[in-house]
């Protein structure tokens, strides 16, 4: 049955319109739908077209919600889709909006990956595997992640940043043995997303000579501290407990034996 649009009026909400059919309010539409379907007063419509207009308006409103979500931050395809799922169960409408946003280049996982990699490199705190984990959580495809890393985070840059992180971390462990300080630094690098092969390259670039020089001084200080702490025990147990404490601190067994020999003679 054919009907006629008798009135189109603006809503208080900008970009929204009310459509009247045969003198009665029928449905609302966005400006986008109004223009796309070229609606005008006196236009004849049937139930099929009215249903199309309603569905198109649902998609238009969903698109507007997606634009709001994208207003302040780059988002991945997955993030936008998850947000739209919270709004509607209409998978066809969601697919339509996602496709539209892709055409508009408003969602682009490669662009998102590029931006995130550049940010991590600029902050100079984390390694490539940190980026891989983050982008994988955002459902960015592996090939896009690797392409962004190749372009913006080459191995030489990762080694340079890792060396800066390592040098800074070593400065916090001046009271540890060289071995323990280095192990703690390697563990930090691993947590920060630098893999084993990169860590080896990084540590080759780091100056650990000061730690090695200070090892003897540190072991002497700690040995005396533990020796006094365990003075209440007999000489054998005092020596064993001091040895165990120093070993846990990462000192080499030969260095431990040497300092204990000095303490035993004093």
Protein Blocks (a to p, Z undefined) as FASTA:
>chain_A
ZZddfbdcddfbghiacddeehiafbdcdfklmmmnopaehiacdfklmmmmmmmmmmmm
mmmmmmmmmmmpccdfklmmmmmmmmpmclklmmmmmmmmmmnopacfklmmmmmmmmmm
mnomacfklmmmmmmmnopafklmmmmmmmmmcfklmmmmmmmmmmmmmmmmmmbcfklm
mmmmmmmmmmnopafklmmmmmmmpccklmmmmmmmmmmmmmmmmmmmmmmpcfklmmmm
mmmmmmmnopafklmmmmmmmmmmZZ
